Amino acid sequence: MTSPSAGVGELGRSRIDYSIGWLRARGFEVVVGECMSADRWISAPKSQRAAELTSMLTDPAVRAVIPPWGGAGTALDLLDQLDYEAIAQAEPTWVVGYSDSCSWMVPLTLRSGLATLHGDNLADTPYETLPGLVHWLNLAMSDGVVTQSDSGVAASWSPLSNASATEWLDKRPSSWDLYGPAPTLDVTGTLIGGCIEVLSGIVGSPYGDVRAFGRRFGPLLVYLEAAEESAFTICRYLHQLRYAGWFESAAAVLVGSTRAPGGTTDGGLSQRDAVVDALADLDVPIVFDMEIGHVPPHLPLLNGAQARVVIDAAERSIVQSWPSTSR
């Protein structure tokens, strides 16, 4: 465990300690890095965070790297500090996380060929896995083919003060919703994506060249989720991604459930409206309200994996498999 972004302060320490104990009780050896301070908005200077992350990703004794949680977009300062060549040459290591971690996980896939798992952070790892979904540990220990289906649920976290929480709260009905040129969907492609607020920071840079990735490994299944920005801001980000070629090779766009606010002026643009405004002219299927990101439960998706998404009257499923393009 290392904190490439926000460290662990007094408020969250009990939860992280519980999560470490939860893993150890299941037979895992957990090594805690030195980049853990919460004295500032980041856990350590960027050179130290980058060195520790690179060291863990190139250490053959480390089988998975997971942060305690994300942050406030502060991990972007790592991108010119990571040793992508060393990581590419090392034995592949599982990388697990979401939120602010997307800022360095997606570049690891694009530049080092390392498959990165958008799923839980450490603080989320002890939570229950709802029917239809797969825990990230089971995905990482699978034989390389993982089937998941619509859980039919959206939920909430327990307060951080409940350090031993294992059940999602406020469960309510929610279902994948297909928008597009056809009433059903059966599409296959390479997965890439994450939190759009964070990914907007790498669009158009050498660390976010999804256009080139798509030309090499397309068609793509681009998945995105909004954490907290307004619908107008999300709409601008989506247009930014579109102009940068993120959807040039897209066979479908998968959109996570969100509690981010809609607009309150100029007609009240909703989060769904924002996606349609930016992407509808692409004539690409869009699947709304998937369990991706900041609204639990979590549907773990592996950047770089092949996936097939099926939506019809009888089935809502995604099957992921690890091809030779994934490390």
N, C-alpha and C positions, 0 to 999 in steps of 0.2 A: 504494500500500500504506500502510495506517495500522493502528495497534493500539488499537482501542477498549477492549480489556481488557488482557491480559498483554503486556508488551514482549518484546524479544529480548535475551537475555543471552549470555554467552560460550558456554554449552553448545550453544545453538541457532543461533548466528550463521552458522556455516559452512553449515548446511542452508538457511537463508534466502538467503544469498548464492548458493548453488548454484541454488535455485529461481528467483531473479531472473534469473540467467544463462541458465537453461533457457528462460524466457519470451523474453528478449532474443534468443536464438539463433533463435527462431521468428518474429522480426520485430516483437515488441511493445516499445513504449517503456514502461518501468517507472519511475514516480516514487515515491520513498520519502518519506513524511511525517515530521514532526518528533516525533510521538507514538510513540516506539519504545523508551523507556528501560525497563530491567529493574531499576532501583534499588529499586523497591518491587513490590507485587503488581499494580500497574497501571502503564501506560506513561506517564501524565501526569495532572495534575488533570482532573476531569471536565469543567470548562468548556472546557479546551483540547482534550480528546479530542472533545467534541461539536462544537466549532467546526470542527475539522479534518475530521471526518466530514461535516458539513453542507456545508462548502466543496467537498469532493470530489464530493459527490452533486449539487451545483448548478453545477458547472463543466462547460460543454459540451465542453471538451477532454478530460475524463476519461470513458472509456467503460466502465470497470469498477473497482470497489473491492473489495479482498480483504484480509483480515487475515492476519498470518503464521500464527496459530493462535487458539485460544479463550482460556480462562482459568478462573477459579474462581468464576464467577457475579458477578464484579465489575463487569461492564458494565451492570448494572441501574441504576446511578446516572446513566446518560446520558439516561434516558427523558424526564425533564422538562426536559432541556437542548436537545434537538434541535428544529430549526425545520421541523416537519412541513409547514406551509403552503408554505414556500419549496421544499422537496423535491417537493411535489405539483405545483407550478407549473413546475418545471424540466424540461428534456428528460430523459427517463428514462435512468438509468445502471444497468448491471448491478451487482448486489450479490451477492457470493459468499462463503459460509462455512458453518460449522455450530458445534455445541457452544455456547460462551458467546455467540457471535454471534447465536444465536436470540433472545436477550433484546431486541435492537434491530432485528433483521431482520423478525420477525413484526409488531411495532408499525408498521414502515414500510409493510408491506402493508396492515394494518388501518386505519391513520390517513392514509396518503399515497397509497394505491392503487398503490404501487410493487411490482412483482413482484420477489421476492427469492429467490435460488437457494441452496437447501440442498444443498451438495455438498462440495467440497473447501475446505480452507484453502490458503494459499500453500505451506506445507510439504508438503502432499499432492499438489500439482499435477503434479510430475514423474512420479508413479507410473503404471505401466502401466494401460491400460483393458482389462479382461477381456471376452471375447466375451459379447455380449448387452447390455453397458452402453455408455454414451456419455460421453466426457470432457466436463467442464463447458464447456471452450472450444468444442467442437463443438456443444454444445447452444446456447450463446450466439450462435454464428455460423450457426445453422440457419435454415431458411426458416419456422420457426414450428410445425413438426410433428416431434416426436421420438419414436421408438419404441424401447423398451428391453424386455429380457426377463430372466428369472431366469438369473443367471450360473452357478448351481449350486455356488457357492464361498463360503466364509468364510475369512478370512486374518488376518495380523498385519502390523504395521509392522516395518521394519528399525530397529535401534537408532539413536537420534538422532546418535550418533557417526559413523554411516555417512552422511556428508553428501550423497553422490551416489547414494543408493539410488533405484532406479526399479522394483523388482519387489517385490510383496507376498510375505511369508513364510508358512510353515506353512499352505499351502492345504489345505483339507479340504472334503469334500462338505457342502453345505447347500442347502436348497430352500425356496421359499415354501410355506407350509402354511396351508390355508384352514380356518377354524373358523367354523361358523355354521349357519344353518337349512337350507342347501342344499349339495349336493356340488360345485356349480360356481358360478362368479361371472362376471357381466358387468355392470359398473356404471360410471356416469359421474358426475363431480362436480368441484368446485373444490378444488384442493389447498391445505391449510394445515397447518402443524405444525412439529416440530423436536424438540429434546432436552427431555424432560419435566422433568428436574431444573431446568433454566433456565426453562422456560415456567411452572412452578409459581409463579415469582416475579412473573408478570404476571397470573395468573388473578384475576378479580374486580376488576381495576384498569381505569382508562380506556385502558390500553395493550394489554389482552388480551381485548377484547370480541368473542369468536368467535361468541357467540350472535347479536349484531347482524349480523356479517359473513355468517353462515349464512342469516339471514332475507333478506338482500339478494342473495347470490350462490349460495345452496344449490341443490341438495344439495351436501354437502361430502364430500371424502375427507380425513379427518383422519389424519395420519401422526405417529407418536411413536417415540422410541427412548430407552432408558435407558443412561446412561453408566457409573455405578458404584454407585449407591445400592442398598440391600438391597431384596428383594422387598416387605417390609412397608412400607417408605417409598414405593416406587413405587405400591403399592396405594393408599396414602393420597392420593398426588398424583392418581391417576386418579379417585378418588372426588371430589376437589376440582374437577377439570376437569369431571366429570359434573354436579356441582351448579351449576357456573357456566355450564352450557349449551353446552359445547364440542361435545357430541355430539347436540345437539337436532336439527340438520339433517344429521347424518352418514348417508351412504349406505353407507359402509364405514370401517373403521379399519385402517390399515396400520401394522404394528409391526416395528421394526428388530431385527436380531439383536443380542444383548447378551452380554457376559461378566460383567455385574453379578451379585452373589451372590444366591442364594436364602436363605430364612430357615433358621436352624439350630434354632429352637425352635417350639413350638406347632404341630407337624405338618409342619414343613419346607416352608413356602410357597415355591414356585418363582416365577421371573419370569413364566412363562406363567400360573400360577395367579393371580398378582396381577392380570393383565389380565382373565382370565375372571371373577374375583370382582367386579371393578368394573364390567365392561361387558357381561357375558353377558345380563343381564336386558333390555338395550336391544334384543335381537333384531336386531342389526346384524352383518353379516359382518365377521370379523376375519381379516386375513392376517398370519401370523407369519413371522419370519425373513427379512424383506426386507433388502436391502443399504443400509440407512439408518443413517448415524451413526458410532458409535465402534467398529464392527467392520468393517474393510474387506473387499472393495472397496466403492466408493461408487456409489450410484444417485442421480444428481442429480435433485432435484425442485424445481419452481418454484412457490413460494407465489403463488396467484392465477391459476394456469393451469388450464385444463380438462384433465381426464385421464380415460381409460377404462382400467379394469383388467379383464383377462380371465384366468380360471383355469379350465381344464378338462383333460381327459385329454391333449389335444394341445398346449396353449398355456398359458404363464404370461407375460403381457406387460402393459406399461403404455405408453399412448400419450398424450403431452402435446401440447397446442396452446395458442397464445396468443390468447385472445379479446379483445374490446374492453375487458373489465373489467381486463385486465392492462396495466400500464405498464412 
